[in-house]
Amino acid sequence: MLFASLIQNWKLIALVLLVTTILVYRAVLVHQRDSARAQVTALTDAAAVLRADNASMAAAVTQQNAAIGALQAKMKLTQDAAAARETQSADRASLALAQALAHVKEISASSIPPGCQAAINWGNAQAPELGRW
């Protein structure tokens, strides 16, 4: 009897099953759509945060590059000043050496008179000059 009533109402049962299937399918599609929209919103927010972080990092890189440029300029000035001091020191040392050599030649060329008393008198006369060494 139940079987007979099912056979007689197969069109109605098929229609109910079809409508139920369509409603379930629609519910699944709506859920997937809502889930995709939520993912898009989350990814859009994450992309905005990443863009802001990227801009912040770019600003930091620019600031660091400027600091490096300032340090390099300061280093160049320091190197130039050190090279100038080195040149001046070498020039002064060369002049002092030349003066010392000239003085050595002068003293070497001078003759010390023979005898002890004469050598002592010569040393006493040269004492102010020899004392400057």
C-alpha positions in Angstrom: 0.0 0.0 0.0 2.8 2.4 0.8 4.6 1.3 -2.3 1.4 1.9 -4.4 1.0 5.4 -2.9 4.7 6.1 -3.7 4.2 5.1 -7.3 1.1 7.2 -7.7 2.8 10.3 -6.2 6.2 9.9 -7.8 5.9 13.1 -9.6 5.2 15.0 -6.4 8.0 13.2 -4.6 10.4 13.9 -7.4 9.4 17.5 -7.4 9.9 17.7 -3.6 13.3 16.0 -4.0 14.3 18.4 -6.8 13.2 21.5 -4.8 15.1 20.2 -1.7 18.2 19.5 -3.8 18.0 23.0 -5.3 17.6 24.6 -1.8 20.5 22.6 -0.4 22.7 23.4 -3.4 21.7 27.1 -3.0 22.6 27.0 0.7 26.0 25.5 -0.2 26.6 28.2 -2.8 25.6 31.0 -0.5 27.9 29.6 2.2 30.8 29.4 -0.3 30.1 32.9 -1.5 30.0 34.3 2.0 33.2 32.5 2.9 34.9 33.8 -0.3 33.8 37.3 0.6 35.1 37.0 4.1 38.5 35.8 2.7 38.6 38.7 0.2 37.9 41.1 3.1 40.6 39.5 5.3 43.1 39.4 2.4 42.3 43.0 1.5 42.9 44.1 5.1 46.2 42.1 5.2 47.3 43.7 1.9 46.6 47.2 3.3 48.7 46.3 6.4 51.5 45.0 4.3 51.4 48.1 2.1 51.7 50.3 5.2 54.5 48.2 6.5 56.2 48.4 3.1 55.9 52.2 3.1 57.3 52.4 6.7 60.2 50.2 5.7 60.9 52.3 2.6 60.9 55.4 4.8 63.3 53.7 7.2 65.6 52.7 4.3 65.6 56.3 3.0 66.4 57.6 6.5 69.2 55.0 6.9 70.6 55.8 3.4 70.7 59.5 4.4 72.5 58.7 7.6 75.0 56.6 5.7 75.6 59.4 3.3 76.2 61.8 6.1 78.7 59.4 7.7 80.5 58.9 4.5 80.8 62.7 4.0 82.1 63.1 7.5 84.6 60.2 6.9 85.8 61.9 3.7 86.4 65.1 5.6 88.2 63.3 8.4 90.4 61.4 5.8 91.2 64.7 4.0 92.2 66.4 7.3 94.3 63.4 8.3 96.1 63.4 4.9 96.7 67.2 5.3 98.1 66.7 8.8 100.3 63.9 7.6 101.7 66.0 4.8 102.3 69.0 7.1 104.1 66.6 9.6 106.2 65.1 6.9 107.2 68.6 5.7 108.1 69.7 9.2 110.1 66.5 9.8 111.9 67.0 6.5 112.7 70.6 7.4 113.9 69.6 10.9 116.1 66.8 9.4 117.6 69.2 6.8 118.4 71.7 9.6 119.9 69.0 11.8 122.0 67.7 8.9 123.2 71.2 8.1 124.1 71.7 11.8 126.0 68.4 11.8 127.9 69.5 8.8 128.7 72.8 10.3 129.9 71.2 13.5 131.8 68.5 11.6 133.5 71.1 9.5 134.6 73.2 12.5 138.0 72.5 13.7 138.7 71.9 17.4 142.0 73.5 18.3 144.7 71.1 19.6 145.3 70.7 23.3 143.0 70.2 26.2 142.5 73.7 27.3 141.8 74.9 23.7 139.2 72.0 23.3 137.6 73.1 26.6 137.4 76.7 25.5 136.0 75.7 22.2 133.3 73.5 24.0 132.4 76.3 26.3 132.0 78.7 23.3 129.8 76.1 21.5 127.8 75.2 24.7 124.7 77.4 23.9 124.5 76.0 20.4 125.1 72.4 21.5 122.6 72.8 24.4 119.7 73.3 21.9 119.9 69.8 20.7 
